[in-house]
Amino acid sequence: LADPGRPLSALEVLDPEERELLTGSWAGVKVPGAGEGSLVGRFEEQVARVPERTALVDGERRISYAELNTSANRLARHLAEQGLG
């Protein structure tokens, strides 16, 4: 908010440990079925399979796939109402 003109690509959203996981130890790990379908489609499939399983952890707070999906859909509708695609 302090710099509204800053591009999203310039934001640091991962801490150093998370960045290392993605670029180091997890890099190159093959995921079964990766590349099949869209990311959104694959996420929706996961929601249908295990809606109550934990999707995100933020400190002590745990968010299920169903809760995350509901929040994501709410945000998507809001952005669409604002004219964003």
N, CA, C and O atoms as a GROMACS GRO file, in nm:
protein
  340
    1LEU      N    1   0.081  -0.120   0.000
    1LEU     CA    2   0.000   0.000   0.000
    1LEU      C    3   0.085   0.126   0.000
    1LEU      O    4   0.043   0.231  -0.048
    2ALA      N    5   0.204   0.114   0.054
    2ALA     CA    6   0.293   0.230   0.060
    2ALA      C    7   0.342   0.270  -0.078
    2ALA      O    8   0.379   0.386  -0.100
    3ASP      N    9   0.342   0.176  -0.173
    3ASP     CA   10   0.390   0.204  -0.309
    3ASP      C   11   0.294   0.141  -0.409
    3ASP      O   12   0.322   0.034  -0.464
    4PRO      N   13   0.178   0.206  -0.433
    4PRO     CA   14   0.076   0.146  -0.518
    4PRO      C   15   0.118   0.125  -0.663
    4PRO      O   16   0.054   0.049  -0.735
    5GLY      N   17   0.222   0.191  -0.707
    5GLY     CA   18   0.269   0.175  -0.844
    5GLY      C   19   0.365   0.060  -0.863
    5GLY      O   20   0.404   0.028  -0.975
    6ARG      N   21   0.403  -0.003  -0.754
    6ARG     CA   22   0.500  -0.113  -0.759
    6ARG      C   23   0.435  -0.236  -0.824
    6ARG      O   24   0.326  -0.276  -0.783
    7PRO      N   25   0.500  -0.295  -0.924
    7PRO     CA   26   0.442  -0.414  -0.988
    7PRO      C   27   0.439  -0.533  -0.893
    7PRO      O   28   0.526  -0.548  -0.807
    8LEU      N   29   0.338  -0.617  -0.910
    8LEU     CA   30   0.326  -0.736  -0.826
    8LEU      C   31   0.450  -0.824  -0.834
    8LEU      O   32   0.488  -0.888  -0.736
    9SER      N   33   0.512  -0.828  -0.951
    9SER     CA   34   0.630  -0.913  -0.968
    9SER      C   35   0.747  -0.868  -0.880
    9SER      O   36   0.841  -0.944  -0.858
   10ALA      N   37   0.742  -0.746  -0.829
   10ALA     CA   38   0.849  -0.694  -0.744
   10ALA      C   39   0.827  -0.723  -0.597
   10ALA      O   40   0.914  -0.695  -0.515
   11LEU      N   41   0.711  -0.777  -0.562
   11LEU     CA   42   0.681  -0.805  -0.422
   11LEU      C   43   0.748  -0.935  -0.378
   11LEU      O   44   0.748  -1.034  -0.451
   12GLU      N   45   0.802  -0.933  -0.258
   12GLU     CA   46   0.861  -1.052  -0.199
   12GLU      C   47   0.751  -1.121  -0.118
   12GLU      O   48   0.713  -1.071  -0.012
   13VAL      N   49   0.701  -1.233  -0.166
   13VAL     CA   50   0.593  -1.301  -0.096
   13VAL      C   51   0.640  -1.429  -0.026
   13VAL      O   52   0.565  -1.488   0.052
   14LEU      N   53   0.761  -1.470  -0.054
   14LEU     CA   54   0.816  -1.590   0.009
   14LEU      C   55   0.929  -1.550   0.103
   14LEU      O   56   1.008  -1.460   0.073
   15ASP      N   57   0.936  -1.618   0.217
   15ASP     CA   58   1.052  -1.595   0.302
   15ASP      C   59   1.168  -1.677   0.246
   15ASP      O   60   1.146  -1.763   0.160
   16PRO      N   61   1.290  -1.653   0.291
   16PRO     CA   62   1.406  -1.724   0.235
   16PRO      C   63   1.395  -1.877   0.240
   16PRO      O   64   1.438  -1.944   0.147
   17GLU      N   65   1.337  -1.932   0.348
   17GLU     CA   66   1.324  -2.077   0.357
   17GLU      C   67   1.228  -2.131   0.251
   17GLU      O   68   1.255  -2.234   0.190
   18GLU      N   69   1.116  -2.061   0.230
   18GLU     CA   70   1.020  -2.105   0.127
   18GLU      C   71   1.082  -2.096  -0.012
   18GLU      O   72   1.064  -2.185  -0.095
   19ARG      N   73   1.155  -1.987  -0.037
   19ARG     CA   74   1.220  -1.970  -0.168
   19ARG      C   75   1.319  -2.083  -0.192
   19ARG      O   76   1.328  -2.134  -0.303
   20GLU      N   77   1.394  -2.122  -0.089
   20GLU     CA   78   1.491  -2.231  -0.102
   20GLU      C   79   1.422  -2.362  -0.135
   20GLU      O   80   1.471  -2.440  -0.216
   21LEU      N   81   1.307  -2.388  -0.072
   21LEU     CA   82   1.233  -2.510  -0.102
   21LEU      C   83   1.194  -2.515  -0.249
   21LEU      O   84   1.209  -2.619  -0.314
   22LEU      N   85   1.146  -2.405  -0.300
   22LEU     CA   86   1.097  -2.402  -0.438
   22LEU      C   87   1.210  -2.404  -0.540
   22LEU      O   88   1.196  -2.461  -0.648
   23THR      N   89   1.321  -2.341  -0.507
   23THR     CA   90   1.430  -2.334  -0.604
   23THR      C   91   1.539  -2.436  -0.577
   23THR      O   92   1.623  -2.462  -0.664
   24GLY      N   93   1.538  -2.496  -0.459
   24GLY     CA   94   1.643  -2.591  -0.422
   24GLY      C   95   1.592  -2.732  -0.413
   24GLY      O   96   1.585  -2.804  -0.512
   25SER      N   97   1.555  -2.771  -0.291
   25SER     CA   98   1.525  -2.912  -0.266
   25SER      C   99   1.402  -2.963  -0.341
   25SER      O  100   1.396  -3.082  -0.371
   26TRP      N  101   1.305  -2.878  -0.371
   26TRP     CA  102   1.187  -2.924  -0.445
   26TRP      C  103   1.201  -2.907  -0.596
   26TRP      O  104   1.123  -2.964  -0.672
   27ALA      N  105   1.297  -2.829  -0.638
   27ALA     CA  106   1.313  -2.804  -0.781
   27ALA      C  107   1.339  -2.935  -0.854
   27ALA      O  108   1.424  -3.014  -0.812
   28GLY      N  109   1.269  -2.957  -0.959
   28GLY     CA  110   1.288  -3.076  -1.039
   28GLY      C  111   1.213  -3.199  -0.990
   28GLY      O  112   1.219  -3.303  -1.055
   29VAL      N  113   1.142  -3.188  -0.878
   29VAL     CA  114   1.064  -3.301  -0.828
   29VAL      C  115   0.946  -3.322  -0.922
   29VAL      O  116   0.872  -3.228  -0.953
   30LYS      N  117   0.928  -3.444  -0.967
   30LYS     CA  118   0.818  -3.475  -1.058
   30LYS      C  119   0.690  -3.500  -0.979
   30LYS      O  120   0.690  -3.576  -0.883
   31VAL      N  121   0.584  -3.435  -1.020
   31VAL     CA  122   0.454  -3.450  -0.955
   31VAL      C  123   0.365  -3.531  -1.048
   31VAL      O  124   0.348  -3.493  -1.164
   32PRO      N  125   0.308  -3.641  -1.000
   32PRO     CA  126   0.221  -3.721  -1.086
   32PRO      C  127   0.108  -3.636  -1.143
   32PRO      O  128   0.038  -3.566  -1.070
   33GLY      N  129   0.090  -3.644  -1.273
   33GLY     CA  130  -0.018  -3.572  -1.338
   33GLY      C  131   0.010  -3.426  -1.365
   33GLY      O  132  -0.076  -3.356  -1.419
   34ALA      N  133   0.129  -3.376  -1.328
   34ALA     CA  134   0.160  -3.236  -1.352
   34ALA      C  135   0.153  -3.205  -1.501
   34ALA      O  136   0.195  -3.285  -1.584
   35GLY      N  137   0.100  -3.091  -1.532
   35GLY     CA  138   0.089  -3.050  -1.671
   35GLY      C  139  -0.043  -3.087  -1.735
   35GLY      O  140  -0.071  -3.046  -1.848
   36GLU      N  141  -0.124  -3.164  -1.665
   36GLU     CA  142  -0.254  -3.203  -1.718
   36GLU      C  143  -0.360  -3.108  -1.666
   36GLU      O  144  -0.378  -3.097  -1.545
   37GLY      N  145  -0.431  -3.040  -1.753
   37GLY     CA  146  -0.537  -2.950  -1.712
   37GLY      C  147  -0.483  -2.820  -1.656
   37GLY      O  148  -0.362  -2.803  -1.638
   38SER      N  149  -0.574  -2.728  -1.629
   38SER     CA  150  -0.534  -2.598  -1.574
   38SER      C  151  -0.511  -2.608  -1.424
   38SER      O  152  -0.558  -2.700  -1.359
   39LEU      N  153  -0.441  -2.512  -1.372
   39LEU     CA  154  -0.417  -2.506  -1.229
   39LEU      C  155  -0.551  -2.494  -1.155
   39LEU      O  156  -0.572  -2.561  -1.053
   40VAL      N  157  -0.639  -2.410  -1.206
   40VAL     CA  158  -0.770  -2.393  -1.143
   40VAL      C  159  -0.848  -2.525  -1.145
   40VAL      O  160  -0.908  -2.563  -1.045
   41GLY      N  161  -0.846  -2.593  -1.259
   41GLY     CA  162  -0.916  -2.720  -1.269
   41GLY      C  163  -0.861  -2.824  -1.173
   41GLY      O  164  -0.936  -2.898  -1.111
   42ARG      N  165  -0.730  -2.829  -1.161
   42ARG     CA  166  -0.667  -2.926  -1.071
   42ARG      C  167  -0.700  -2.892  -0.926
   42ARG      O  168  -0.722  -2.982  -0.844
   43PHE      N  169  -0.703  -2.763  -0.894
   43PHE     CA  170  -0.739  -2.723  -0.758
   43PHE      C  171  -0.884  -2.762  -0.728
   43PHE      O  172  -0.914  -2.815  -0.621
   44GLU      N  173  -0.975  -2.736  -0.822
   44GLU     CA  174  -1.116  -2.771  -0.803
   44GLU      C  175  -1.131  -2.923  -0.784
   44GLU      O  176  -1.214  -2.967  -0.705
   45GLU      N  177  -1.052  -3.002  -0.855
   45GLU     CA  178  -1.056  -3.147  -0.836
   45GLU      C  179  -1.013  -3.185  -0.695
   45GLU      O  180  -1.072  -3.273  -0.633
   46GLN      N  181  -0.910  -3.117  -0.644
   46GLN     CA  182  -0.863  -3.144  -0.508
   46GLN      C  183  -0.970  -3.105  -0.406
   46GLN      O  184  -0.991  -3.177  -0.308
   47VAL      N  185  -1.037  -2.994  -0.429
   47VAL     CA  186  -1.145  -2.951  -0.340
   47VAL      C  187  -1.254  -3.058  -0.336
   47VAL      O  188  -1.304  -3.092  -0.229
   48ALA      N  189  -1.290  -3.112  -0.452
   48ALA     CA  190  -1.395  -3.213  -0.459
   48ALA      C  191  -1.352  -3.343  -0.389
   48ALA      O  192  -1.434  -3.410  -0.326
   49ARG      N  193  -1.222  -3.377  -0.400
   49ARG     CA  194  -1.172  -3.501  -0.340
   49ARG      C  195  -1.162  -3.494  -0.189
   49ARG      O  196  -1.205  -3.585  -0.118
   50VAL      N  197  -1.103  -3.386  -0.138
   50VAL     CA  198  -1.073  -3.377   0.005
   50VAL      C  199  -1.106  -3.237   0.059
   50VAL      O  200  -1.015  -3.165   0.100
   51PRO      N  201  -1.233  -3.198   0.059
   51PRO     CA  202  -1.269  -3.060   0.095
   51PRO      C  203  -1.228  -3.019   0.236
   51PRO      O  204  -1.200  -2.901   0.260
   52GLU      N  205  -1.225  -3.112   0.329
   52GLU     CA  206  -1.193  -3.076   0.468
   52GLU      C  207  -1.045  -3.086   0.502
   52GLU      O  208  -1.004  -3.048   0.611
   53ARG      N  209  -0.964  -3.138   0.409
   53ARG     CA  210  -0.820  -3.149   0.434
   53ARG      C  211  -0.758  -3.009   0.437
   53ARG      O  212  -0.804  -2.919   0.368
   54THR      N  213  -0.654  -2.992   0.516
   54THR     CA  214  -0.586  -2.863   0.528
   54THR      C  215  -0.515  -2.828   0.398
   54THR      O  216  -0.437  -2.907   0.345
   55ALA      N  217  -0.544  -2.708   0.348
   55ALA     CA  218  -0.480  -2.658   0.226
   55ALA      C  219  -0.370  -2.559   0.259
   55ALA      O  220  -0.266  -2.556   0.193
   56LEU      N  221  -0.391  -2.477   0.362
   56LEU     CA  222  -0.295  -2.373   0.401
   56LEU      C  223  -0.280  -2.371   0.553
   56LEU      O  224  -0.375  -2.399   0.627
   57VAL      N  225  -0.159  -2.337   0.597
   57VAL     CA  226  -0.134  -2.317   0.739
   57VAL      C  227  -0.065  -2.182   0.753
   57VAL      O  228   0.034  -2.154   0.686
   58ASP      N  229  -0.121  -2.099   0.842
   58ASP     CA  230  -0.063  -1.968   0.871
   58ASP      C  231  -0.051  -1.957   1.022
   58ASP      O  232  -0.146  -1.919   1.090
   59GLY      N  233   0.066  -1.991   1.072
   59GLY     CA  234   0.083  -1.993   1.216
   59GLY      C  235  -0.005  -2.102   1.277
   59GLY      O  236   0.012  -2.220   1.246
   60GLU      N  237  -0.098  -2.062   1.362
   60GLU     CA  238  -0.190  -2.157   1.424
   60GLU      C  239  -0.316  -2.179   1.341
   60GLU      O  240  -0.390  -2.273   1.366
   61ARG      N  241  -0.340  -2.095   1.243
   61ARG     CA  242  -0.462  -2.102   1.163
   61ARG      C  243  -0.446  -2.203   1.049
   61ARG      O  244  -0.346  -2.202   0.977
   62ARG      N  245  -0.546  -2.289   1.035
   62ARG     CA  246  -0.549  -2.388   0.927
   62ARG      C  247  -0.672  -2.360   0.841
   62ARG      O  248  -0.780  -2.336   0.893
   63ILE      N  249  -0.653  -2.365   0.710
   63ILE     CA  250  -0.762  -2.338   0.616
   63ILE      C  251  -0.781  -2.461   0.529
   63ILE      O  252  -0.686  -2.510   0.468
   64SER      N  253  -0.904  -2.510   0.524
   64SER     CA  254  -0.933  -2.630   0.444
   64SER      C  255  -0.943  -2.592   0.297
   64SER      O  256  -0.953  -2.475   0.261
   65TYR      N  257  -0.939  -2.695   0.212
   65TYR     CA  258  -0.957  -2.672   0.069
   65TYR      C  259  -1.091  -2.607   0.040
   65TYR      O  260  -1.100  -2.518  -0.044
   66ALA      N  261  -1.197  -2.651   0.109
   66ALA     CA  262  -1.330  -2.594   0.088
   66ALA      C  263  -1.332  -2.446   0.126
   66ALA      O  264  -1.387  -2.364   0.052
   67GLU      N  265  -1.273  -2.411   0.240
   67GLU     CA  266  -1.268  -2.271   0.284
   67GLU      C  267  -1.187  -2.186   0.186
   67GLU      O  268  -1.228  -2.075   0.152
   68LEU      N  269  -1.074  -2.238   0.143
   68LEU     CA  270  -0.989  -2.165   0.049
   68LEU      C  271  -1.062  -2.144  -0.083
   68LEU      O  272  -1.055  -2.036  -0.142
   69ASN      N  273  -1.131  -2.247  -0.130
   69ASN     CA  274  -1.205  -2.237  -0.254
   69ASN      C  275  -1.316  -2.131  -0.244
   69ASN      O  276  -1.334  -2.051  -0.336
   70THR      N  277  -1.388  -2.131  -0.133
   70THR     CA  278  -1.493  -2.032  -0.112
   70THR      C  279  -1.435  -1.891  -0.112
   70THR      O  280  -1.491  -1.801  -0.176
   71SER      N  281  -1.325  -1.871  -0.042
   71SER     CA  282  -1.262  -1.739  -0.038
   71SER      C  283  -1.210  -1.696  -0.175
   71SER      O  284  -1.226  -1.581  -0.215
   72ALA      N  285  -1.149  -1.790  -0.246
   72ALA     CA  286  -1.096  -1.759  -0.379
   72ALA      C  287  -1.208  -1.721  -0.475
   72ALA      O  288  -1.196  -1.627  -0.553
   73ASN      N  289  -1.319  -1.795  -0.469
   73ASN     CA  290  -1.432  -1.764  -0.556
   73ASN      C  291  -1.493  -1.629  -0.521
   73ASN      O  292  -1.532  -1.554  -0.611
   74ARG      N  293  -1.501  -1.597  -0.393
   74ARG     CA  294  -1.553  -1.467  -0.350
   74ARG      C  295  -1.465  -1.355  -0.404
   74ARG      O  296  -1.515  -1.254  -0.455
   75LEU      N  297  -1.334  -1.371  -0.392
   75LEU     CA  298  -1.240  -1.271  -0.442
   75LEU      C  299  -1.252  -1.258  -0.593
   75LEU      O  300  -1.251  -1.147  -0.646
   76ALA      N  301  -1.262  -1.370  -0.664
   76ALA     CA  302  -1.274  -1.367  -0.810
   76ALA      C  303  -1.400  -1.292  -0.853
   76ALA      O  304  -1.396  -1.212  -0.947
   77ARG      N  305  -1.511  -1.317  -0.785
   77ARG     CA  306  -1.636  -1.245  -0.818
   77ARG      C  307  -1.620  -1.096  -0.794
   77ARG      O  308  -1.663  -1.014  -0.875
   78HIS      N  309  -1.558  -1.061  -0.681
   78HIS     CA  310  -1.536  -0.920  -0.651
   78HIS      C  311  -1.449  -0.853  -0.757
   78HIS      O  312  -1.480  -0.742  -0.801
   79LEU      N  313  -1.341  -0.918  -0.796
   79LEU     CA  314  -1.253  -0.861  -0.899
   79LEU      C  315  -1.326  -0.848  -1.032
   79LEU      O  316  -1.308  -0.749  -1.104
   80ALA      N  317  -1.409  -0.946  -1.067
   80ALA     CA  318  -1.486  -0.939  -1.192
   80ALA      C  319  -1.584  -0.822  -1.186
   80ALA      O  320  -1.604  -0.753  -1.286
   81GLU      N  321  -1.646  -0.801  -1.070
   81GLU     CA  322  -1.740  -0.688  -1.055
   81GLU      C  323  -1.669  -0.555  -1.071
   81GLU      O  324  -1.730  -0.455  -1.110
   82GLN      N  325  -1.539  -0.552  -1.040
   82GLN     CA  326  -1.459  -0.431  -1.054
   82GLN      C  327  -1.405  -0.414  -1.196
   82GLN      O  328  -1.334  -0.317  -1.225
   83GLY      N  329  -1.438  -0.508  -1.284
   83GLY     CA  330  -1.395  -0.499  -1.423
   83GLY      C  331  -1.265  -0.570  -1.453
   83GLY      O  332  -1.212  -0.556  -1.564
   84LEU      N  333  -1.212  -0.645  -1.358
   84LEU     CA  334  -1.086  -0.717  -1.381
   84LEU      C  335  -1.116  -0.856  -1.432
   84LEU      O  336  -1.216  -0.917  -1.393
   85GLY      N  337  -1.030  -0.906  -1.521
   85GLY     CA  338  -1.051  -1.038  -1.576
   85GLY      C  339  -0.943  -1.132  -1.538
   85GLY      O  340  -0.946  -1.249  -1.578
   0.00000   0.00000   0.00000
